[in-house]
Amino acid sequence: MILAIIQARMRSLRLPGKVLFRLGDKTVLEGVVERIKKSKLVEETIVATTLKKEDLKIASLCSAKGIRVYRGSEDDVLDRYFQAAKLLKPDHIVRITADCPFIDHKIVDKTIRLHLSKRADYTSNTIKETFPDGEDVEVFTFKALKATWKNARLRSEREHVTPYMKKHPGTFKIENLECGKDFSQKRWTLDEKKDYEFMKIIYANLHKKNSVFGMDEIIGFINRHPEYEKINRGIKRNEGYSRSLREDRVVKPERRKRK
């Protein structure tokens, strides 16, 4: 079974509450769930949020909308993923973050197909960045997740789930999906107010024709209206992970607290 785990929380240093911002008549989180459910290969979807009081809003929304939800550690996201996955016992997990409102289900399926065809432990489209920021997909086996959960010790490895896998290619069979053209400088992930301004314009112009418009439609629109890319140009990619590396240290895994 292939399970998509969408991580979401209200806390954000740059844009608090962003996953519940609205694009049209839906929250960002609802839109991401809708897009993942369009995948032909993902069989189950679960939102993984935290036990923090403010994240009760996320859990309540999921409950009201019939979306499966798990609540776990805030900082040890790796433990949150492992505990959520254990509930459903998948063979493979697709990692999606809720701040990617325009995630393309076709790219998700391409990544999964590559992962399965190569019998990989970990497959991504981010090892060599060629897709736009905001189209990030990671796929890994439950076995790889469990090994990572047992062995990862650095804060960056616990907070960002997959760095341990990527740093151990001798342990894990790793594959990367590349785009036919390098679009890595394009950005449609939600981290700052300028990102939200850009996304509202894209959504307003594309969703009526196709509510789950994909990468090709966005690129086509941007090519016709290049001025809109200036709105959020210059924001650094993967700033959250870079910050984790700057503050990195060995931490006590959440699992050690569990009896």
Secondary structure, DSSP 8 states (H G I E B T S, - for coil): -EEEEEE--S--SSSTTGGG-EETTEEHHHHHHHHHTT-SS--EEEEEEESSGGGHHHHHHHHHHT--EEEE-SS-HHHHHHHHHHHH--SEEEEEETT-TT--HHHHHHHHHHHHHTT-SEEESTTTT-S-BT---EEEEHHHHHHHHHH--BHHHHHSSSHHHHT-TTTS-EEE---SS--TT-B---SSHHHHHHHHHHHHHHTTT-TT--HHHHHHHHHH-GGGGGTTTT--TTHHHHHHHHT--B---GGGG--
